[in-house]
Amino acid sequence: MTVVFRVVQNFLNRFKKPKIVSIDIAQIFEHFQKLLQNNQRVMELIADLGEKSGGEYVFDRKYLVDMVEELHSLLLHMVQELNFISSNKYLALYTSLDRIITQLETELRGRLSFGQETPIAVALDKAPLDRPELIGGKANTLAIIYCNLKLPIPPNGLVITTRAYQLFLEANALEDRIYALLESWVNGERDEHSTSRQIRYHILAGIIPKEISKEIEQWVDKRDLPKRWAVRSSAYGENGELSFAGIHETMLNVPPKEIPYAYKRVLASLYSPEALVYRRKMNMLSEEAAMAVIIQEMVHSKVSGVIHTVDVSGENPDSLVIYASWGLGRTVVEGRDVVDRFIVEKVAPYNILKKEIATKTISIKPAGISGEKEEMLTEENRELPTLSEKDIVQLVKWALTLERYFKYPQEIEWAIDQNGEYVILQSRRLVIPREKEFSQQNITTLCDQYPILFKDVGMVVHSGVGSGVVAKISSDSDMENFPEGGVLVTKFTAPWLARIVPKASAIIAERGSAAGHLATIAREFRVPTLVGVEGATERLQNGQVITVDAKSRIIYSGRVKELLSYELVAEPFPFEDTPEFRLLRRLYRRIAPLHLIDPSSPDFTPEGCRSVHDMVRFIHEKAVEELINLPKLLQKSSGVHVYTLESEIPLGLKILDLGGGIDPRVIETGRLRPQDIRSVPLKALWSGLSAPGVWSTEPVSVDFTGMMSSLTKTPSEASAITSPTQFNLAVISQTYMNLHLHLGYHFNMIDTRVEPDSYHNYIYFRFVGGVTDNARRSRRAKLISTILSRYHFKVDLKEDLVVARVLHLGEEDMIRRLQMLGRLIGFTRQLDIQLQSDEDITNFIKAFYEFEYCH
């Protein structure tokens, strides 16, 4: 499907407004069920893409093209279905869908494509993390380090984007010329040195367009300090799937007036002989070649160096190595002098295994006007260690954070300035020369010395090995104390756990699906994850050190350092360096990340959707919200037969069956009783709601008898209090229920689906209102939210409004929670009157658990 055809089609679709003069409730739910089915298929595709991103599977470019086309078709139907349900309330989703699919198609074409609105320059601390093709790999990594990990980088950073690079080529008519020179080199008509020399000459002789010069001048002029800048490369792919280590130019100690020339020097380094040979080897010679440039405040380093998060010599497994020298880092990265070397254990308290203090001779420092100079060290500094133990511990902690986040051994450039402040200059994947003898070791034999806690259990969501202390999570409060590098242990793979995934070394869940939201995020961050590990929350204790081998489905007691080392230095999968795999990873970055986690956030909008996953999350959430207005819609509906449930509980519950929710004989008798219910979720809820002692109509002693009578009457009886649309309604099928309960002045809404396949299952619960003052209503809301949290719901609480969700539990777990919700609704319906103090909250929570235990 072409972009033009798609845009026209979507434009026309926006004006196909369904005429809902007489609303067909059954049709609304038909669209809702289709939306859920398409939601499931999208998540399955994302899961499949995530599996293949591990590098273990063979696929071709057609697989990726077909994947994008199917995602587009599914999302388009979901947008249409939501707009049918909502009477076209979310037409802006069409624009968001166009933007996301256009980005995916641009990646498929293998060329960078920018619109007029694409920025020429962006501040590094505000750089779009989902657009590495715009800001380049190095800038993207630094922005992630600063924005996501909150670690310090050089201040006052500006990224001159790859769009500026394209403008530079266009303004100087260089694109065709460069292509012709590269083609003659590939055809063997010239060598890489002459090709490089010609291309770099043309770039250095080029004129920087005014719009680019203006961005640089305005950025520098706004800042009185610093007087000197560092100008660094950030090529497309640099420090990402490919390292380009040391291939591109970095200019240090650049005065403001020389920044334009330094900018061109960095652009020209994209075509150095080394860069040409490297890109040709990686099959990305021209189509993916683009250079962004970072301009940052110059860090006047007192000490600088490099960290390898793995000892590449293989002599010290489970340790890292710090190289350090006085002054700027070129001493280390370019090997200009001997340097200090520290080998440190990777587990607290980070013991220093070896110190090698070199007899250093030089220090590289900024020169007076520009550039750098070498200075001879004093006798004292030659023998003096460059780092203290405090420095080493700080650097180790940051290095482990980076390795855990990026899921590969890292090569990290760092500096300590004249004021003793630590700064990360860059981090990239460390290429490890695997020793032959190490690769032939029988890793299984080495692991046999460690006790096994679980073996051959669970399902692999993402393979790999992780180790850390157990941190069991069952509520929001537990998340605040989750330790860096801990092993997340949970009963359920709830989406609300997503924000701690980057901190986790591994994930173990008793329940969950490989196609769920949390599983998708675990794959995005490459966190080893097992789901379906029965008994994990009981057998594993907080603070216990374990090692998770998700690949072999084994959980060990203790830290299995041999296995961790082996995993880090193991040969990469053979397909990871192919162009198809790199394309998959770029697509995955636009498809899988979930940014819209909190529905109450101001960014939870159609415009806030930045990925396919965001679109799915937003559409599902808003579709469920729309169903809150069902009783009003039913007033306008036509041709709908609604039954009133006959029971001793004075609810006057009206039931609309979409199919399979009630005994077929009810159609003949016209009478619907509780024993006639076939809907799994309604049957479960009703069993809790009708349990002995749950539904009591005994009056509660209060000062206002009129207030009490409003609570003990059903909405149909209390017409003076409630509006005609506030009747109690359940729309059901065999596996689905949408329930609206108005009990006096407060309102319960439940939307749920319960099937044998856990991935389809969810409960959305909403409670609001009451008849007393704000304080008492808020106390009841707090009580409800506390109870729901302990049953592993994700709960959002605002004054007297409670919104709770739980996803992807097994059928039995869902039924138990619906039974609990039935008892909770009955238990709390008059509680706001009795909650006279905060202490009462604790007492009634205890009373509810005792009540639950009896049932």
C-alpha positions, 0 to 999 in steps of 0.5 A: 500500500503506497503512502499516498493511497493510505493517506487518502484512505485514512482521510476518507475514513475520518468522515465515515461517521457512523450514524448512531441515531438509534444505537445497536448495543450488540453492534457496539460490542461486536466492534469491541470484541473485534478490537480485542482480537486485533489487540491480541494479534498485534501483541503476538506480532510484537512478541514474534518480532521480539523473539527474532530480535534475539538473533537466533532465528533466520528471516528475510526482508520480506518477513519484515515488510509483511510484518509492517503491512499487517501491523498497519492493517490491524491498527487501522481497524482498531482505530476505526473500531474505537471511533465507532464505539466512541462516535468518532471521538478519537479521529486524531489517532489516524494522524498518529497512525500515519506518522508511526507507519511512515517511520516504519516504511522509511526504515524499510526503504533503508534511507533517511527521510525527513520532513520540513518540520524535522529539527536541524538541531536539538538540545542533547538533554531533550533529544528524541530517544526514539529517533536514533536515525536523527541524532545518531548512535552516540548522541542517542546513547548519551541521551539515554544515559542522561534521561533514563539512567540519570547519570552525568554527561558533559553539559550544554550539549547540542546535536546537529542532526542528520537532517542538517547533514543532508541539507549540507550535501544538498546545498553543496551538490555532493550527494551524486558526487559522493555516490559516483566516487563510492561506486568507482571504488566498489567497482575496483576503479580506485582504492579507498585512500583516493576515494576518501581523499576526494570525498573529504576534500569536497566536504571540507570545501563545502559551505555550511548552509545559513540555517545550520550556522545560525543554530550553532551561533545561537547555541554558543552565543547564549552561553557566556561559558564555556570558552572551549567546546568538544565537537564529536561524531554521532554517525547513524548506527555509531555505538549502536549495533555497530561500534565505529570505535575510533573511526570518526573524528573528535575535536577537543578544546575548540573555540567558538569561531572554529566550531563550523570548521570542526563540524565539517571535519567531523562530517568528513570523517564519515568517509575516512579510509577506515570508515569506508572499509568498515561500512563496506564490511558491514553492508551499509556503505551508502544507504545508512551513512549519515552523520550527526554531530554533538557539540558539548562543553569541554570537560577539563579532565584531571583524570580520565580513562576507559572501563571495560566491564569484562576483563578481555584477557579472560584472566579475571572472570566476573571482574571489570578493568579500569584504565586511567591517566592524568589529563584528557583521555587520548592518552588511554584511547590512543595508547600514547603512554602507559596508564594505571590499571585496576581490576575490580570485582563486579559484586559489592563491596567491589574489592580491588583484585589488582592495582597496577600503578604505572610510571606515567610520563605525560599528561594531555591538556587543552592548549592555550588557544585551541587543540591539545598539548602534551605536558611532562608529568612531575616526578610526584605525579608519575608514581601517584595513583590516578584514582582513589578507592572512592573513585573506583567504587563510583565508576564501578557502580556506573559501569554495572548500571550501563552494562545491565541496561544495554545488556552487553559488555560495555567500553565506557569513556569517563572523566573526572574534572578539576572539581572532582565531578565524574562525567561519562563521555560515551559508552559502546558495546565492547568487542571481546576476543573470545579465548579458544580454551574458554569457549571449549570449557564445559560450562555445565560442569562448572555450574554443577557446584551450585545448588539448583533451586528450580530446573526445567520450569517456566517458559522463556520470554527472553533468554540470557543469564542474570544474577542479583538479590531477590526482590518480590513485588506485589504492590506499588510500595514495593516498587519504590525500594526495588534495588539496582540489579535485583531479580524481580520476582512476582506472581503476575506479569502486570504492565505496571511493573514496566518502569522497574524492568530497566533496573532488573537483572532478571525477571521470574513470574509465576503467571504470565504470557510471552505475548503480554505487555511486560514480556514485550518490555523485558525483550526490549530491554533484553532482561532474562525472563521466565514466566510460569515458575510455580511457587517462585514467590513462596520459595524465593526470599527477599534479599536472597542471591540467585542466578537465573539462566533463562536459556536453560530454564534453571535458577541457581542459589548464589551468584554463578560467576562462571556462567555470567562470564561465559554469557557475556563473552559468548559468541554472538548469534551468527545473524546479528551482524546481517543487514536484515537483523540491523533493520529488525532492531531499528523497526523494533525500536519503533514498534515495541517500546511502551511510553504510555503507561499511566492513563492519568498522565497528560501525555496519554493522548493520540498525539502522545503515541510514539510506537505501535505498542503505545497505539495498542495501549491507548486504544484498548484503554479508551475503548474500555472507558467508553463502555462506562456510558453503556446505560445511557446508550441503552436508553437510545438503543433499539431492538434490544431485549433486556432481562431483569435478574430475579434474586433476593438481592435488591439490585434490580440488575438488568442483563443484556446477553450478547450470546452464550451468557444465559441458559437458552431456556430463559428466552422461552420462560422470560424469567432469569434467575441466578442459576440461569447465568452461563457467563463465566465472569458474571457467575463468578462475581455473583457468587461473591456478591450473593455469599452469606453475609455479604449483602446486608440491608440492615440500616447503619446508624447515622445522623441523617435518616434520609441519607441512609434511606438512599443507600438501602434502596435500589436505584429503581426505588430511589428515583428521586435521588438517581437519574433515569439512566442510572440503572444497574446493567450487565452486558454479557457473553459466555466469557465477557461481562460489562457491569454497571452498578449504581448503589445509592450515590456511588458507582461500580463499573467492571469490564472483564474477560475470562477465557482459558487462554490467559493472554485474553484475560483482564479485569478493569474496575472503577469505583467512585462516589458516596453520600458522606463528606469528602474525607469519609469517601476518600477513606473508603476509596483508600480502603478499596485500593489497598485491598485491590493492591494486595490482590495484585491489581494496578491501582490508581487512586484520586480522592474518591475515585479508584481505577484498578486493572489486572491482566493476563491471569489464568482462568482460576485466578480471574474467577477468584478475583471476581468473586473477591470483587463481588464480596468487596462491593457488598462489604463496602457499599455503606462503609463511607458512613462508618469510616470516621477516622483513618484508624477505621481503614485498618480495622475494616481491611482486617475485617474484610480479610477475615471475612474473605478467609471464611469464604 
